[in-house]
C-alpha cells in the first residue's frame, strides 16, 4: 500500500473514531473551495492585467516611422499642418515636383460633378479640391437651376482659415456663385458631425494617411453618403516598379526634408510626411479596406507609376 493511500485511510479512521467524519469532510471541502476560488481570482486578475497590457499596446500607432500613443499622433499631426498651413502649396510642390496640380485635376475629372451634387471634401483645408469642384460646376450650363452644395471640412482650423482667404481672393464665394452653398466646417474625419445619408459625393485628397484610424474614416464616409453616393480618395501610394521606387525613395528622404528646411524653414514636418507615405497601405490593401467598410464597385487607378493612386467606391 502506497504512502498516499495510507494517509487517506488514517484520516478516515480517525474521523470515524472520533465521530467527526462529516465535520472534517466539510472542513476539507471548504478549504478546497477557498483555494479554488483564490486560484480562479488570481487567474482572472492575471487575464485582466494581460488584457489591459495588450490594450495599452494596441493603443499605439505610427507617426511616420515613430511609434506613439494614438492621442499623441492626433496632436503631432495637428502641429505639422498648423506649421505648414501657410506654405501648403509649397509643401505639395516639394512632395510632387509640382505635379500635384495635375493629379488633382485628373481626380476631379474622374468625379465629374454635375449640378445638384452635395459634396463633402474631407481634409479639404486649403480648398484645392473644392475649388476645382466649384470651377467645374461654374463652367457647366444649369438650365434646370439645380442648387449644389459643398462642405469643406478639416480637423485643423488654421488650414480652413487659409482656404477661406484663398476662396475670397479667387472669387469662389456664394456671392460670386449663387447656385452653390459653401460651408467651411472643422471636423474630425473619424467622427463626423453630419447626419446619415447627407452627401452624394465624398472626397479626401492627401489626407487619409494622416488619420489615426483609417477604418473609422472609411466607415464614417460610408455613413454620411446617400445610397448611390461615391467615395473618392487621392493619396500618395507605392510605385509599381522597384527601380523607380528606389529612385523615388532617394528623392523623398534625401531631397524633400532639406528642401523644406530651405524653402519653408521646416525640416520635421516634411520628414514626417515622407515617412507617412511609406506607412500607408499598398493599393490592393487599401482597396480591401474600402470594401470592408461597405463600399462596392471599388477600384483604383495609379498615376505617375503609382506615386499616387485614386481609389473609388460606391455606397449601393
Order of alpha helices (4+ residues) and beta strands (2+ residues): alpha-alpha-beta-beta-alpha-alpha-alpha-beta-alpha-beta-alpha-beta-beta-alpha-beta-alpha-alpha-alpha-alpha-beta-beta
